[in-house]
Amino acid sequence: MSALFNFQSLLLVILLFICTCTYVRAVAPRLVDRNKVGFLGLLFKAARIGERLSPYVGLACIAMAVTILLK
């Protein structure tokens, strides 16, 4: 089943995308910062969300991990 049709899987994909973009921006900031518009601008925006809301993103990752382990 595709992750688009299962809400929990969709949330997991979004969380992993935000965490990955934030990590890539921390390791190679020029790669993410030079593209602020278009499709690659989505990477910049996800990295910005991961930086500014990092406690909430971290809690969401922990909550998702617990729900997956208990499933």
All heavy atoms as TSV, in Angstrom:
chain	resi	resn	atom	element	x	y	z
A	1	MET	N	N	0.838	-1.173	0.000
A	1	MET	CA	C	0.000	0.000	0.000
A	1	MET	C	C	0.887	1.241	0.000
A	1	MET	O	O	1.886	1.317	0.707
A	1	MET	CB	C	-0.902	-0.029	1.228
A	1	MET	CG	C	-1.854	1.135	1.295
A	1	MET	SD	S	-2.827	1.130	2.791
A	1	MET	CE	C	-4.386	0.719	2.126
A	2	SER	N	N	0.521	2.211	-0.761
A	2	SER	CA	C	1.294	3.435	-0.879
A	2	SER	C	C	1.209	4.259	0.398
A	2	SER	O	O	0.220	4.212	1.139
A	2	SER	CB	C	0.768	4.252	-2.054
A	2	SER	OG	O	1.437	5.485	-2.126
A	3	ALA	N	N	2.242	5.029	0.656
A	3	ALA	CA	C	2.267	5.879	1.847
A	3	ALA	C	C	1.265	7.027	1.747
A	3	ALA	O	O	0.925	7.640	2.751
A	3	ALA	CB	C	3.666	6.438	2.059
A	4	LEU	N	N	0.783	7.303	0.558
A	4	LEU	CA	C	-0.178	8.382	0.392
A	4	LEU	C	C	-1.575	8.006	0.875
A	4	LEU	O	O	-2.374	8.866	1.198
A	4	LEU	CB	C	-0.243	8.806	-1.074
A	4	LEU	CG	C	1.051	9.359	-1.653
A	4	LEU	CD1	C	0.871	9.617	-3.131
A	4	LEU	CD2	C	1.461	10.614	-0.941
A	5	PHE	N	N	-1.873	6.717	0.922
A	5	PHE	CA	C	-3.214	6.288	1.299
A	5	PHE	C	C	-3.320	5.907	2.774
A	5	PHE	O	O	-4.421	5.708	3.272
A	5	PHE	CB	C	-3.648	5.111	0.428
A	5	PHE	CG	C	-3.706	5.466	-1.029
A	5	PHE	CD1	C	-2.925	4.793	-1.940
A	5	PHE	CD2	C	-4.530	6.474	-1.473
A	5	PHE	CE1	C	-2.972	5.113	-3.282
A	5	PHE	CE2	C	-4.578	6.811	-2.806
A	5	PHE	CZ	C	-3.800	6.133	-3.714
A	6	ASN	N	N	-2.207	5.765	3.446
A	6	ASN	CA	C	-2.205	5.431	4.857
A	6	ASN	C	C	-1.705	6.659	5.610
A	6	ASN	O	O	-0.566	7.106	5.417
A	6	ASN	CB	C	-1.286	4.227	5.110
A	6	ASN	CG	C	-1.361	3.727	6.518
A	6	ASN	OD1	O	-2.040	4.311	7.355
A	6	ASN	ND2	N	-0.656	2.650	6.792
A	7	PHE	N	N	-2.528	7.211	6.507
A	7	PHE	CA	C	-2.202	8.472	7.173
A	7	PHE	C	C	-0.945	8.355	8.024
A	7	PHE	O	O	-0.107	9.256	8.021
A	7	PHE	CB	C	-3.393	8.935	8.024
A	7	PHE	CG	C	-3.178	10.285	8.641
A	7	PHE	CD1	C	-3.137	11.414	7.845
A	7	PHE	CD2	C	-3.020	10.419	10.004
A	7	PHE	CE1	C	-2.930	12.662	8.405
A	7	PHE	CE2	C	-2.817	11.658	10.565
A	7	PHE	CZ	C	-2.779	12.789	9.766
A	8	GLN	N	N	-0.784	7.259	8.731
A	8	GLN	CA	C	0.392	7.080	9.582
A	8	GLN	C	C	1.668	7.006	8.728
A	8	GLN	O	O	2.683	7.597	9.085
A	8	GLN	CB	C	0.258	5.821	10.424
A	8	GLN	CG	C	1.412	5.639	11.393
A	8	GLN	CD	C	1.225	4.414	12.263
A	8	GLN	OE1	O	0.270	3.668	12.104
A	8	GLN	NE2	N	2.140	4.219	13.185
A	9	SER	N	N	1.601	6.337	7.614
A	9	SER	CA	C	2.761	6.258	6.727
A	9	SER	C	C	3.073	7.610	6.097
A	9	SER	O	O	4.241	7.968	5.922
A	9	SER	CB	C	2.525	5.227	5.635
A	9	SER	OG	O	2.374	3.959	6.188
A	10	LEU	N	N	2.041	8.364	5.775
A	10	LEU	CA	C	2.248	9.703	5.228
A	10	LEU	C	C	2.937	10.596	6.245
A	10	LEU	O	O	3.875	11.335	5.915
A	10	LEU	CB	C	0.916	10.317	4.793
A	10	LEU	CG	C	0.973	11.728	4.228
A	10	LEU	CD1	C	1.754	11.729	2.921
A	10	LEU	CD2	C	-0.413	12.274	4.016
A	11	LEU	N	N	2.512	10.548	7.505
A	11	LEU	CA	C	3.169	11.330	8.550
A	11	LEU	C	C	4.620	10.907	8.726
A	11	LEU	O	O	5.505	11.744	8.924
A	11	LEU	CB	C	2.426	11.179	9.873
A	11	LEU	CG	C	1.120	11.934	10.011
A	11	LEU	CD1	C	0.488	11.637	11.359
A	11	LEU	CD2	C	1.325	13.419	9.845
A	12	LEU	N	N	4.874	9.618	8.635
A	12	LEU	CA	C	6.238	9.118	8.757
A	12	LEU	C	C	7.115	9.632	7.624
A	12	LEU	O	O	8.246	10.070	7.857
A	12	LEU	CB	C	6.238	7.591	8.772
A	12	LEU	CG	C	7.598	6.924	8.905
A	12	LEU	CD1	C	8.216	7.251	10.248
A	12	LEU	CD2	C	7.456	5.431	8.730
A	13	VAL	N	N	6.612	9.626	6.421
A	13	VAL	CA	C	7.368	10.123	5.264
A	13	VAL	C	C	7.654	11.611	5.415
A	13	VAL	O	O	8.771	12.076	5.152
A	13	VAL	CB	C	6.617	9.826	3.953
A	13	VAL	CG1	C	7.219	10.565	2.780
A	13	VAL	CG2	C	6.591	8.336	3.689
A	14	ILE	N	N	6.682	12.379	5.873
A	14	ILE	CA	C	6.878	13.818	6.065
A	14	ILE	C	C	7.917	14.078	7.152
A	14	ILE	O	O	8.797	14.933	6.989
A	14	ILE	CB	C	5.533	14.504	6.382
A	14	ILE	CG1	C	4.636	14.485	5.146
A	14	ILE	CG2	C	5.749	15.936	6.853
A	14	ILE	CD1	C	3.224	14.927	5.401
A	15	LEU	N	N	7.835	13.359	8.262
A	15	LEU	CA	C	8.821	13.527	9.332
A	15	LEU	C	C	10.224	13.162	8.873
A	15	LEU	O	O	11.192	13.881	9.168
A	15	LEU	CB	C	8.439	12.669	10.536
A	15	LEU	CG	C	7.399	13.237	11.476
A	15	LEU	CD1	C	7.005	12.198	12.510
A	15	LEU	CD2	C	7.919	14.479	12.150
A	16	LEU	N	N	10.350	12.064	8.155
A	16	LEU	CA	C	11.670	11.669	7.657
A	16	LEU	C	C	12.205	12.679	6.642
A	16	LEU	O	O	13.406	12.959	6.610
A	16	LEU	CB	C	11.603	10.279	7.037
A	16	LEU	CG	C	11.432	9.132	8.025
A	16	LEU	CD1	C	11.248	7.825	7.278
A	16	LEU	CD2	C	12.608	9.051	8.966
A	17	PHE	N	N	11.336	13.250	5.833
A	17	PHE	CA	C	11.750	14.260	4.867
A	17	PHE	C	C	12.266	15.509	5.573
A	17	PHE	O	O	13.311	16.053	5.213
A	17	PHE	CB	C	10.581	14.603	3.938
A	17	PHE	CG	C	10.913	15.607	2.888
A	17	PHE	CD1	C	11.733	15.270	1.826
A	17	PHE	CD2	C	10.404	16.890	2.955
A	17	PHE	CE1	C	12.044	16.196	0.853
A	17	PHE	CE2	C	10.704	17.819	1.987
A	17	PHE	CZ	C	11.533	17.479	0.931
A	18	ILE	N	N	11.550	15.951	6.604
A	18	ILE	CA	C	11.971	17.135	7.363
A	18	ILE	C	C	13.303	16.875	8.052
A	18	ILE	O	O	14.216	17.711	8.006
A	18	ILE	CB	C	10.884	17.537	8.376
A	18	ILE	CG1	C	9.665	18.109	7.651
A	18	ILE	CG2	C	11.418	18.555	9.388
A	18	ILE	CD1	C	8.472	18.356	8.535
A	19	CYS	N	N	13.444	15.713	8.679
A	19	CYS	CA	C	14.696	15.386	9.376
A	19	CYS	C	C	15.865	15.270	8.400
A	19	CYS	O	O	16.970	15.737	8.686
A	19	CYS	CB	C	14.541	14.099	10.170
A	19	CYS	SG	S	13.409	14.253	11.560
A	20	THR	N	N	15.626	14.675	7.245
A	20	THR	CA	C	16.683	14.528	6.249
A	20	THR	C	C	17.121	15.877	5.696
A	20	THR	O	O	18.320	16.145	5.560
A	20	THR	CB	C	16.215	13.617	5.099
A	20	THR	OG1	O	15.819	12.363	5.646
A	20	THR	CG2	C	17.295	13.417	4.072
A	21	CYS	N	N	16.169	16.744	5.404
A	21	CYS	CA	C	16.512	18.068	4.885
A	21	CYS	C	C	17.271	18.892	5.914
A	21	CYS	O	O	18.215	19.614	5.572
A	21	CYS	CB	C	15.247	18.809	4.454
A	21	CYS	SG	S	14.483	18.119	2.997
A	22	THR	N	N	16.889	18.782	7.176
A	22	THR	CA	C	17.592	19.503	8.228
A	22	THR	C	C	19.019	18.994	8.362
A	22	THR	O	O	19.958	19.777	8.532
A	22	THR	CB	C	16.844	19.355	9.567
A	22	THR	OG1	O	15.490	19.769	9.382
A	22	THR	CG2	C	17.480	20.190	10.644
A	23	TYR	N	N	19.205	17.687	8.273
A	23	TYR	CA	C	20.549	17.108	8.358
A	23	TYR	C	C	21.412	17.534	7.176
A	23	TYR	O	O	22.574	17.910	7.343
A	23	TYR	CB	C	20.475	15.586	8.434
A	23	TYR	CG	C	21.825	14.932	8.439
A	23	TYR	CD1	C	22.610	14.940	9.585
A	23	TYR	CD2	C	22.329	14.322	7.299
A	23	TYR	CE1	C	23.861	14.358	9.597
A	23	TYR	CE2	C	23.571	13.735	7.301
A	23	TYR	CZ	C	24.331	13.756	8.447
A	23	TYR	OH	O	25.569	13.182	8.443
A	24	VAL	N	N	20.832	17.498	5.983
A	24	VAL	CA	C	21.596	17.897	4.793
A	24	VAL	C	C	21.993	19.358	4.887
A	24	VAL	O	O	23.117	19.734	4.528
A	24	VAL	CB	C	20.792	17.613	3.504
A	24	VAL	CG1	C	21.420	18.264	2.289
A	24	VAL	CG2	C	20.651	16.126	3.297
A	25	ARG	N	N	21.119	20.204	5.406
A	25	ARG	CA	C	21.454	21.624	5.550
A	25	ARG	C	C	22.545	21.830	6.583
A	25	ARG	O	O	23.384	22.713	6.443
A	25	ARG	CB	C	20.228	22.438	5.935
A	25	ARG	CG	C	20.530	23.926	5.916
A	25	ARG	CD	C	19.289	24.758	6.048
A	25	ARG	NE	N	19.575	26.140	5.794
A	25	ARG	CZ	C	20.002	26.984	6.725
A	25	ARG	NH1	N	20.199	26.569	7.959
A	25	ARG	NH2	N	20.246	28.244	6.424
A	26	ALA	N	N	22.577	21.001	7.629
A	26	ALA	CA	C	23.632	21.118	8.633
A	26	ALA	C	C	24.979	20.665	8.077
A	26	ALA	O	O	26.020	21.230	8.415
A	26	ALA	CB	C	23.274	20.302	9.864
A	27	VAL	N	N	24.970	19.657	7.214
A	27	VAL	CA	C	26.213	19.122	6.668
A	27	VAL	C	C	26.704	19.956	5.480
A	27	VAL	O	O	27.886	20.280	5.385
A	27	VAL	CB	C	26.027	17.643	6.252
A	27	VAL	CG1	C	27.233	17.116	5.518
A	27	VAL	CG2	C	25.751	16.801	7.481
A	28	ALA	N	N	25.808	20.296	4.575
A	28	ALA	CA	C	26.171	21.048	3.369
A	28	ALA	C	C	25.173	22.181	3.166
A	28	ALA	O	O	24.238	22.056	2.365
A	28	ALA	CB	C	26.190	20.123	2.163
A	29	PRO	N	N	25.343	23.284	3.875
A	29	PRO	CA	C	24.339	24.362	3.792
A	29	PRO	C	C	24.215	25.000	2.409
A	29	PRO	O	O	23.128	25.438	2.033
A	29	PRO	CB	C	24.809	25.385	4.822
A	29	PRO	CG	C	26.158	24.981	5.246
A	29	PRO	CD	C	26.392	23.580	4.814
A	30	ARG	N	N	25.298	25.048	1.640
A	30	ARG	CA	C	25.215	25.669	0.321
A	30	ARG	C	C	24.318	24.886	-0.619
A	30	ARG	O	O	23.725	25.438	-1.539
A	30	ARG	CB	C	26.606	25.799	-0.293
A	30	ARG	CG	C	27.457	26.816	0.440
A	30	ARG	CD	C	28.735	27.109	-0.275
A	30	ARG	NE	N	28.418	27.813	-1.517
A	30	ARG	CZ	C	29.145	27.712	-2.616
A	30	ARG	NH1	N	30.199	26.941	-2.646
A	30	ARG	NH2	N	28.817	28.376	-3.691
A	31	LEU	N	N	24.213	23.593	-0.398
A	31	LEU	CA	C	23.384	22.750	-1.255
A	31	LEU	C	C	21.906	23.100	-1.116
A	31	LEU	O	O	21.158	23.106	-2.088
A	31	LEU	CB	C	23.614	21.278	-0.905
A	31	LEU	CG	C	22.893	20.245	-1.749
A	31	LEU	CD1	C	23.459	20.264	-3.163
A	31	LEU	CD2	C	23.034	18.880	-1.141
A	32	VAL	N	N	21.496	23.427	0.091
A	32	VAL	CA	C	20.079	23.706	0.356
A	32	VAL	C	C	19.777	25.192	0.229
A	32	VAL	O	O	18.727	25.575	-0.280
A	32	VAL	CB	C	19.684	23.182	1.752
A	32	VAL	CG1	C	18.254	23.525	2.084
A	32	VAL	CG2	C	19.898	21.688	1.839
A	33	ASP	N	N	20.688	26.051	0.671
A	33	ASP	CA	C	20.411	27.486	0.730
A	33	ASP	C	C	20.370	28.169	-0.626
A	33	ASP	O	O	19.737	29.203	-0.773
A	33	ASP	CB	C	21.448	28.183	1.607
A	33	ASP	CG	C	21.232	27.884	3.074
A	33	ASP	OD1	O	20.137	27.411	3.428
A	33	ASP	OD2	O	22.164	28.125	3.860
A	34	ARG	N	N	21.023	27.608	-1.628
A	34	ARG	CA	C	21.049	28.293	-2.923
A	34	ARG	C	C	19.758	28.110	-3.704
A	34	ARG	O	O	19.499	28.830	-4.661
A	34	ARG	CB	C	22.239	27.823	-3.748
A	34	ARG	CG	C	22.138	26.396	-4.187
A	34	ARG	CD	C	23.321	25.990	-5.012
A	34	ARG	NE	N	23.196	24.570	-5.343
A	34	ARG	CZ	C	24.173	23.838	-5.770
A	34	ARG	NH1	N	25.358	24.371	-5.920
A	34	ARG	NH2	N	23.977	22.571	-6.049
A	35	ASN	N	N	18.934	27.171	-3.328
A	35	ASN	CA	C	17.676	26.901	-4.035
A	35	ASN	C	C	16.503	27.231	-3.118
A	35	ASN	O	O	16.084	26.412	-2.327
A	35	ASN	CB	C	17.604	25.429	-4.453
A	35	ASN	CG	C	18.751	25.023	-5.332
A	35	ASN	OD1	O	19.072	25.733	-6.270
A	35	ASN	ND2	N	19.376	23.911	-5.030
A	36	LYS	N	N	15.980	28.448	-3.251
A	36	LYS	CA	C	14.875	28.857	-2.384
A	36	LYS	C	C	13.540	28.921	-3.120
A	36	LYS	O	O	12.518	29.199	-2.505
A	36	LYS	CB	C	15.187	30.206	-1.747
A	36	LYS	CG	C	16.357	30.123	-0.794
A	36	LYS	CD	C	16.584	31.415	-0.068
A	36	LYS	CE	C	17.772	31.272	0.859
A	36	LYS	NZ	N	18.058	32.490	1.559
A	37	VAL	N	N	13.541	28.655	-4.406
A	37	VAL	CA	C	12.294	28.653	-5.169
A	37	VAL	C	C	12.207	27.357	-5.955
A	37	VAL	O	O	13.197	26.668	-6.181
A	37	VAL	CB	C	12.219	29.860	-6.131
A	37	VAL	CG1	C	12.128	31.166	-5.365
A	37	VAL	CG2	C	13.398	29.881	-7.071
A	38	GLY	N	N	11.015	27.028	-6.359
A	38	GLY	CA	C	10.803	25.827	-7.155
A	38	GLY	C	C	10.749	24.570	-6.305
A	38	GLY	O	O	10.504	24.613	-5.102
A	39	PHE	N	N	10.965	23.426	-6.962
A	39	PHE	CA	C	10.895	22.148	-6.264
A	39	PHE	C	C	11.985	22.029	-5.202
A	39	PHE	O	O	11.749	21.518	-4.109
A	39	PHE	CB	C	11.008	21.001	-7.259
A	39	PHE	CG	C	11.014	19.656	-6.600
A	39	PHE	CD1	C	9.845	19.149	-6.044
A	39	PHE	CD2	C	12.171	18.920	-6.499
A	39	PHE	CE1	C	9.841	17.918	-5.416
A	39	PHE	CE2	C	12.175	17.683	-5.882
A	39	PHE	CZ	C	11.006	17.189	-5.334
A	40	LEU	N	N	13.194	22.488	-5.515
A	40	LEU	CA	C	14.273	22.416	-4.540
A	40	LEU	C	C	14.073	23.397	-3.386
A	40	LEU	O	O	14.705	23.266	-2.344
A	40	LEU	CB	C	15.622	22.646	-5.221
A	40	LEU	CG	C	16.032	21.546	-6.205
A	40	LEU	CD1	C	17.330	21.909	-6.889
A	40	LEU	CD2	C	16.133	20.209	-5.508
A	41	GLY	N	N	13.196	24.365	-3.576
A	41	GLY	CA	C	12.835	25.260	-2.480
A	41	GLY	C	C	12.083	24.527	-1.385
A	41	GLY	O	O	12.083	24.946	-0.231
A	42	LEU	N	N	11.462	23.414	-1.752
A	42	LEU	CA	C	10.795	22.575	-0.764
A	42	LEU	C	C	11.803	22.003	0.230
A	42	LEU	O	O	11.506	21.874	1.413
A	42	LEU	CB	C	10.048	21.456	-1.479
A	42	LEU	CG	C	9.070	20.634	-0.664
A	42	LEU	CD1	C	7.952	21.500	-0.141
A	42	LEU	CD2	C	8.518	19.517	-1.519
A	43	LEU	N	N	13.013	21.687	-0.245
A	43	LEU	CA	C	14.072	21.218	0.653
A	43	LEU	C	C	14.452	22.313	1.654
A	43	LEU	O	O	14.646	22.047	2.836
A	43	LEU	CB	C	15.301	20.798	-0.153
A	43	LEU	CG	C	15.122	19.685	-1.170
A	43	LEU	CD1	C	16.405	19.504	-1.965
A	43	LEU	CD2	C	14.714	18.410	-0.501
A	44	PHE	N	N	14.569	23.546	1.160
A	44	PHE	CA	C	14.903	24.673	2.030
A	44	PHE	C	C	13.826	24.896	3.076
A	44	PHE	O	O	14.117	25.093	4.260
A	44	PHE	CB	C	15.099	25.941	1.187
A	44	PHE	CG	C	15.315	27.174	2.003
A	44	PHE	CD1	C	16.539	27.400	2.611
A	44	PHE	CD2	C	14.305	28.104	2.168
A	44	PHE	CE1	C	16.743	28.541	3.368
A	44	PHE	CE2	C	14.501	29.239	2.921
A	44	PHE	CZ	C	15.719	29.468	3.536
A	45	LYS	N	N	12.568	24.839	2.653
A	45	LYS	CA	C	11.459	25.066	3.585
A	45	LYS	C	C	11.360	23.958	4.622
A	45	LYS	O	O	11.107	24.219	5.798
A	45	LYS	CB	C	10.155	25.199	2.814
A	45	LYS	CG	C	10.104	26.460	1.992
A	45	LYS	CD	C	8.883	26.520	1.125
A	45	LYS	CE	C	8.959	27.741	0.216
A	45	LYS	NZ	N	7.889	27.787	-0.739
A	46	ALA	N	N	11.583	22.712	4.209
A	46	ALA	CA	C	11.551	21.602	5.162
A	46	ALA	C	C	12.703	21.708	6.154
A	46	ALA	O	O	12.538	21.423	7.343
A	46	ALA	CB	C	11.606	20.271	4.425
A	47	ALA	N	N	13.869	22.135	5.678
A	47	ALA	CA	C	15.011	22.320	6.577
A	47	ALA	C	C	14.738	23.438	7.569
A	47	ALA	O	O	15.092	23.344	8.749
A	47	ALA	CB	C	16.273	22.617	5.777
A	48	ARG	N	N	14.084	24.483	7.117
A	48	ARG	CA	C	13.744	25.599	8.008
A	48	ARG	C	C	12.743	25.155	9.070
A	48	ARG	O	O	12.858	25.527	10.240
A	48	ARG	CB	C	13.175	26.746	7.174
A	48	ARG	CG	C	12.920	28.004	7.920
A	48	ARG	CD	C	14.161	28.602	8.462
A	48	ARG	NE	N	15.015	29.031	7.375
A	48	ARG	CZ	C	16.193	29.594	7.540
A	48	ARG	NH1	N	16.651	29.802	8.744
A	48	ARG	NH2	N	16.922	29.938	6.515
A	49	ILE	N	N	11.775	24.339	8.678
A	49	ILE	CA	C	10.815	23.799	9.654
A	49	ILE	C	C	11.543	22.936	10.673
A	49	ILE	O	O	11.295	23.028	11.882
A	49	ILE	CB	C	9.719	22.990	8.936
A	49	ILE	CG1	C	8.799	23.915	8.158
A	49	ILE	CG2	C	8.911	22.166	9.930
A	49	ILE	CD1	C	7.847	23.190	7.237
A	50	GLY	N	N	12.462	22.101	10.212
A	50	GLY	CA	C	13.209	21.236	11.113
A	50	GLY	C	C	14.081	22.001	12.080
A	50	GLY	O	O	14.287	21.578	13.220
A	51	GLU	N	N	14.607	23.151	11.648
A	51	GLU	CA	C	15.448	23.959	12.530
A	51	GLU	C	C	14.614	24.714	13.556
A	51	GLU	O	O	14.944	24.736	14.738
A	51	GLU	CB	C	16.256	24.961	11.712
A	51	GLU	CG	C	17.328	24.342	10.888
A	51	GLU	CD	C	17.985	25.344	9.976
A	51	GLU	OE1	O	17.491	26.483	9.861
A	51	GLU	OE2	O	18.992	24.986	9.361
A	52	ARG	N	N	13.566	25.337	13.124
A	52	ARG	CA	C	12.794	26.203	14.016
A	52	ARG	C	C	11.879	25.431	14.952
A	52	ARG	O	O	11.606	25.870	16.057
A	52	ARG	CB	C	11.981	27.192	13.196
A	52	ARG	CG	C	12.876	28.168	12.471
A	52	ARG	CD	C	12.102	29.270	11.862
A	52	ARG	NE	N	13.017	30.215	11.226
A	52	ARG	CZ	C	12.622	31.218	10.505
A	52	ARG	NH1	N	11.340	31.423	10.308
A	52	ARG	NH2	N	13.508	32.026	9.969
A	53	LEU	N	N	11.388	24.293	14.509
A	53	LEU	CA	C	10.481	23.497	15.333
A	53	LEU	C	C	11.134	22.194	15.785
A	53	LEU	O	O	10.456	21.184	15.966
A	53	LEU	CB	C	9.203	23.191	14.551
A	53	LEU	CG	C	8.379	24.393	14.108
A	53	LEU	CD1	C	7.207	23.944	13.255
A	53	LEU	CD2	C	7.872	25.165	15.299
A	54	SER	N	N	12.450	22.226	15.981
A	54	SER	CA	C	13.175	20.987	16.262
A	54	SER	C	C	12.688	20.243	17.510
A	54	SER	O	O	12.635	19.013	17.481
A	54	SER	CB	C	14.674	21.248	16.337
A	54	SER	OG	O	14.989	22.152	17.358
A	55	PRO	N	N	12.296	20.902	18.616
A	55	PRO	CA	C	11.784	20.113	19.746
A	55	PRO	C	C	10.492	19.372	19.395
A	55	PRO	O	O	10.318	18.210	19.770
A	55	PRO	CB	C	11.533	21.142	20.848
A	55	PRO	CG	C	12.311	22.332	20.473
A	55	PRO	CD	C	12.430	22.312	18.987
A	56	TYR	N	N	9.628	20.014	18.651
A	56	TYR	CA	C	8.362	19.390	18.268
A	56	TYR	C	C	8.571	18.284	17.239
A	56	TYR	O	O	7.899	17.255	17.294
A	56	TYR	CB	C	7.389	20.440	17.735
A	56	TYR	CG	C	7.069	21.511	18.747
A	56	TYR	CD1	C	7.491	22.818	18.571
A	56	TYR	CD2	C	6.370	21.197	19.903
A	56	TYR	CE1	C	7.209	23.792	19.503
A	56	TYR	CE2	C	6.085	22.167	20.848
A	56	TYR	CZ	C	6.511	23.461	20.636
A	56	TYR	OH	O	6.233	24.416	21.578
A	57	VAL	N	N	9.490	18.503	16.317
A	57	VAL	CA	C	9.798	17.471	15.326
A	57	VAL	C	C	10.416	16.266	16.021
A	57	VAL	O	O	10.090	15.123	15.712
A	57	VAL	CB	C	10.723	18.026	14.221
A	57	VAL	CG1	C	11.210	16.926	13.307
A	57	VAL	CG2	C	10.007	19.090	13.413
A	58	GLY	N	N	11.294	16.515	16.983
A	58	GLY	CA	C	11.897	15.420	17.745
A	58	GLY	C	C	10.866	14.632	18.527
A	58	GLY	O	O	10.891	13.395	18.549
A	59	LEU	N	N	9.942	15.339	19.173
A	59	LEU	CA	C	8.873	14.653	19.911
A	59	LEU	C	C	7.972	13.861	18.965
A	59	LEU	O	O	7.532	12.756	19.303
A	59	LEU	CB	C	8.048	15.660	20.710
A	59	LEU	CG	C	8.726	16.239	21.944
A	59	LEU	CD1	C	7.860	17.326	22.561
A	59	LEU	CD2	C	9.003	15.153	22.957
A	60	ALA	N	N	7.708	14.416	17.806
A	60	ALA	CA	C	6.888	13.696	16.826
A	60	ALA	C	C	7.605	12.439	16.336
A	60	ALA	O	O	6.967	11.399	16.150
A	60	ALA	CB	C	6.553	14.611	15.647
A	61	CYS	N	N	8.920	12.518	16.153
A	61	CYS	CA	C	9.690	11.330	15.739
A	61	CYS	C	C	9.662	10.262	16.825
A	61	CYS	O	O	9.517	9.067	16.530
A	61	CYS	CB	C	11.126	11.713	15.412
A	61	CYS	SG	S	11.305	12.623	13.882
A	62	ILE	N	N	9.794	10.671	18.073
A	62	ILE	CA	C	9.745	9.714	19.186
A	62	ILE	C	C	8.359	9.083	19.275
A	62	ILE	O	O	8.226	7.867	19.452
A	62	ILE	CB	C	10.143	10.396	20.506
A	62	ILE	CG1	C	11.633	10.740	20.477
A	62	ILE	CG2	C	9.823	9.516	21.708
A	62	ILE	CD1	C	12.095	11.616	21.621
A	63	ALA	N	N	7.317	9.905	19.152
A	63	ALA	CA	C	5.959	9.372	19.211
A	63	ALA	C	C	5.686	8.403	18.061
A	63	ALA	O	O	5.057	7.354	18.252
A	63	ALA	CB	C	4.954	10.536	19.176
A	64	MET	N	N	6.193	8.728	16.882
A	64	MET	CA	C	6.007	7.837	15.739
A	64	MET	C	C	6.758	6.539	15.939
A	64	MET	O	O	6.252	5.459	15.604
A	64	MET	CB	C	6.474	8.533	14.452
A	64	MET	CG	C	6.166	7.779	13.206
A	64	MET	SD	S	4.400	7.515	12.908
A	64	MET	CE	C	3.850	9.139	12.534
A	65	ALA	N	N	7.959	6.614	16.516
A	65	ALA	CA	C	8.741	5.397	16.773
A	65	ALA	C	C	8.025	4.499	17.783
A	65	ALA	O	O	7.977	3.276	17.611
A	65	ALA	CB	C	10.129	5.767	17.280
A	66	VAL	N	N	7.438	5.105	18.813
A	66	VAL	CA	C	6.719	4.318	19.820
A	66	VAL	C	C	5.500	3.642	19.200
A	66	VAL	O	O	5.235	2.473	19.447
A	66	VAL	CB	C	6.328	5.203	21.017
A	66	VAL	CG1	C	5.353	4.505	21.940
A	66	VAL	CG2	C	7.576	5.627	21.780
A	67	THR	N	N	4.758	4.378	18.371
A	67	THR	CA	C	3.573	3.783	17.762
A	67	THR	C	C	3.942	2.654	16.797
A	67	THR	O	O	3.232	1.665	16.701
A	67	THR	CB	C	2.723	4.827	17.027
A	67	THR	OG1	O	3.521	5.477	16.037
A	67	THR	CG2	C	2.151	5.847	17.981
A	68	ILE	N	N	5.064	2.804	16.104
A	68	ILE	CA	C	5.488	1.744	15.182
A	68	ILE	C	C	5.952	0.522	15.969
A	68	ILE	O	O	5.671	-0.618	15.594
A	68	ILE	CB	C	6.593	2.258	14.237
A	68	ILE	CG1	C	5.978	3.239	13.238
A	68	ILE	CG2	C	7.273	1.118	13.499
A	68	ILE	CD1	C	6.974	3.939	12.368
A	69	LEU	N	N	6.669	0.738	17.075
A	69	LEU	CA	C	7.139	-0.388	17.877
A	69	LEU	C	C	5.987	-1.131	18.553
A	69	LEU	O	O	6.044	-2.346	18.725
A	69	LEU	CB	C	8.135	0.086	18.929
A	69	LEU	CG	C	9.514	0.460	18.405
A	69	LEU	CD1	C	10.344	1.068	19.517
A	69	LEU	CD2	C	10.208	-0.732	17.799
A	70	LEU	N	N	4.962	-0.408	18.952
A	70	LEU	CA	C	3.827	-1.039	19.632
A	70	LEU	C	C	2.812	-1.643	18.661
A	70	LEU	O	O	1.923	-2.359	19.079
A	70	LEU	CB	C	3.128	-0.021	20.545
A	70	LEU	CG	C	3.961	0.476	21.724
A	70	LEU	CD1	C	3.177	1.500	22.506
A	70	LEU	CD2	C	4.401	-0.673	22.604
A	71	LYS	N	N	2.949	-1.352	17.407
A	71	LYS	CA	C	2.005	-1.824	16.395
A	71	LYS	C	C	2.137	-3.292	16.138
A	71	LYS	O	O	3.040	-3.979	16.203
A	71	LYS	CB	C	2.221	-1.046	15.101
A	71	LYS	CG	C	1.179	-1.295	14.066
A	71	LYS	CD	C	1.435	-0.389	12.917
A	71	LYS	CE	C	0.413	-0.621	11.834
A	71	LYS	NZ	N	0.654	0.197	10.680
